[in-house]
Amino acid sequence: MPQPTPDDEQFFRDIGSLGATANAARDEGLPPVVREVLDGIAAEQAADISRNHGSGGGTG
């Protein structure tokens, strides 16, 4: 089994961060404006992951 590279480790940290932000954005106990801000942050994180870790290939 191959060993993870530093890029792999960063990718997994980025995915974990995105997951935490996306989950927080769905927290109905937060005010709508906060959820909206978190939603925007999650979108920026997803774009960063795509830009930094994406292959640009796609599947279809």
PyMOL commands that set and color helices and strands:
alter all, ss='L'
color gray80, all
select helices_A, chain A and resi 6-25+32-53
alter helices_A, ss='H'
color red, helices_A
deselect
rebuild
show_as cartoon
